[in-house]
């Protein structure tokens, strides 16, 4: 069985003054406050939102994470 892959996404820059589409992408990842982190399953939707607002985020790959 294929192992699930997860991404730890952390908001490292504030959202004030950023494009609304970038803010929406960060919010859809579940991030609201500076320094907040979330562990999300690696899938195309998450990757697309990370790509859109890459300069606001720090991303780490995690393998075999249990939730």
C-alpha positions as MATLAB code, in Angstrom:
seq = 'XXXXXXXXXXXXXXXXXXXXXXXXXXXXXXXXXXXXXXXXXXXXXXXXXXXXXXXXXXXXXXXXXXX';
ca = [
       0.000    0.000    0.000;
       1.306    3.472   -0.843;
       2.372    5.564    2.090;
       0.602    8.870    2.596;
       2.655   12.014    2.354;
       2.007   15.128    4.367;
       3.169   18.720    4.217;
       3.763   20.991    7.194;
       2.867   24.504    6.062;
       3.771   27.556    8.179;
       2.733   31.177    7.564;
       5.954   33.215    7.773;
       4.813   36.593    6.413;
       1.747   38.671    7.177;
      -1.220   38.960    4.844;
      -1.745   42.726    5.089;
      -1.540   44.430    1.723;
      -1.289   41.188   -0.269;
      -3.453   40.317   -3.276;
      -6.839   38.973   -2.297;
      -6.321   35.772   -4.322;
      -3.122   35.067   -2.372;
      -4.863   35.742    0.936;
      -7.684   33.375   -0.069;
      -5.142   30.673   -0.967;
      -3.493   30.956    2.459;
      -6.866   30.944    4.234;
      -7.936   27.825    2.346;
      -4.865   26.092    3.780;
      -6.276   26.864    7.244;
      -3.707   29.502    8.178;
      -4.802   32.735    9.816;
      -2.062   33.984   12.163;
       1.613   34.636   11.596;
       3.669   31.624   12.698;
       0.693   29.258   12.609;
       1.372   25.789   11.176;
      -0.831   23.051    9.762;
      -0.061   19.498    8.678;
      -1.973   18.789    5.479;
      -2.229   15.770    3.222;
      -0.210   16.218    0.045;
      -2.687   16.598   -2.829;
      -3.070   18.815   -5.929;
      -5.363   21.343   -4.212;
      -2.889   21.949   -1.401;
       0.056   22.110   -3.822;
      -1.784   24.661   -5.986;
      -2.511   26.951   -3.042;
       1.094   26.687   -1.871;
       2.328   27.545   -5.363;
       0.068   30.598   -5.534;
       1.323   32.120   -2.252;
       4.767   30.457   -1.974;
       6.483   33.650   -0.786;
       4.285   33.780    2.339;
       4.837   30.167    3.405;
       7.448   27.724    4.638;
       6.786   24.139    3.526;
       8.292   20.941    4.957;
       7.601   17.442    3.664;
       6.655   14.826    6.269;
       6.364   11.094    5.605;
       4.280    8.556    7.568;
       2.601   11.157    9.756;
      -0.383    9.838   11.695;
      -3.276   12.128   12.453;
];
